[in-house]
Amino acid sequence: MAAKRTTTWAVVVGGLLVALGLAFFVSRFASSSPDGLNKVAIDQGFDDTQTNHPTADGPFAGYGVKGVDDQGLSTGLAGIVGVAVTFGVGLLLFAFVGRRKAASGEGEAAAATASSGSAP
Amino acid sequence: MHIPDGFMNAGVSAAAGVVSAGGIGYSLVKAKETLSEKLAPMAGLVAAFIFAVQMLNFPVAAGTSGHLLGGCLAAILVGPYAGAVAVAVVLVVQALLFADGGVTALGLNVLNMALITSFGGYAIFRLIRGVLPANRGSVVAASGIAAVLSVVLAALGFVVEYAIGGNGGASITTVAAAMLGTHVLIGIGEGIITALTIGVVLGVRPDLVYGAQDLLPTLQLRDPSIVAGRP
């Protein structure tokens, strides 16, 4: 059964390509209207309580790359940076988690799964 | 739904910071128990995918947009513990690198958009699955409905926080009505994206969907001699 099973890494690489495509090509078409919370803040008159963001002068602040004039390209490049950084941080964090789990014994886990057959 | 610095006073921001740090720390420990080896790269992918889709604001009403929060999606894919951590990673990167969401408000944003959506959304997902037949269609339907409600829960989180320590003196009843009304609409977008994504992953590798693992055969014997040896 399941002769042509897609490997987990193929799923991860495919998923990353989709994420990169969305972040680079589609992000420029995103709505620029204020989001739900910001709109409520404007309508209810508490948007002026917002203070300056401490990283507002950063190179990628506001989902753009400083120095890139083309708006769509700037947004798209910032998107690629974000996808790469979130994947990298997430992978490192969970690889660390995975390694510590692996040390606790695979046999036990397999036996537990087999005996209980539990739903998550 | 990223709260910028200044919307909430220091007290409620700090309290949310403590709750979120504890919640994410606990989730990281619990993720060790629920996260299998194959799900580790999936959790990284979930963070990256949610970051990308969060950039795609869609219009919901005149002059208003919304975007995926992703906590419910993450929880159904990799479990609520790893899911909450994955969304927290996204929120920290957004606050520090992209100046989206305040830094003193980070605890509030992690509480609303990572913890409430992952755990609240996953609890609703399990409840709905409990009353539906055990098949893939039910998983997709439950994920969509749970995702809608997870956004409403997150908006409720904001309303409670604003009632406790909001700045600007807006009427809490009008803020509540506006937040909930807007986020039901945004939630519909969240539900569609979540159901579509879960449907695609179920089609490719159903075993990679944490919330659908009960649909898999519970035991697969690869050695026929084991079967032969049984009475």
Interface residues (C-beta under 8 A of the other chain):
Chain A: R5 T6 T8 W9 V11 V12 G15 L16 V18 A19 L20 L22 A23 V26 S27 F29 A30 S31 S32 S33 P34 D35 G36 L37 K39 V40 A41 D43 Q44 G45 F46 D47 D48 T49 Q50 T51 N52 H53 P54 T55 A56 G58 F60 A61 G62 Y63 T75 A78 G79 V81 G82 V83 A84 V85 T86 F87 G88 V89 G90 L91 L93 F94 A95 V97 G98 R100 K101 A102 T113 A114 G117 S118 A119 P120
Chain B: M1 H2 I3 P4 D5 G6 F7 L28 A31 K32 E33 T34 L35 E37 K38 L39 A40 P41 M42 A43 G44 L45 V46 A47 A48 F49 I50 F51 A52 V53 M55 L56 N57 F58 P59 V60 G63 T64 S65 G66 H67 G79 A82 V85 A86 V89 V90 V92 V93 Q94 A95 L96 L97 F98 A99 D100 G102 V103 A155 F158 G166 N167 G168 G169 A170 S171 T174 V175 A178 M179 T182 H183 L185 I186 V201 V204 R205 L208 Y210 G211 Q213 D214 T218 L219
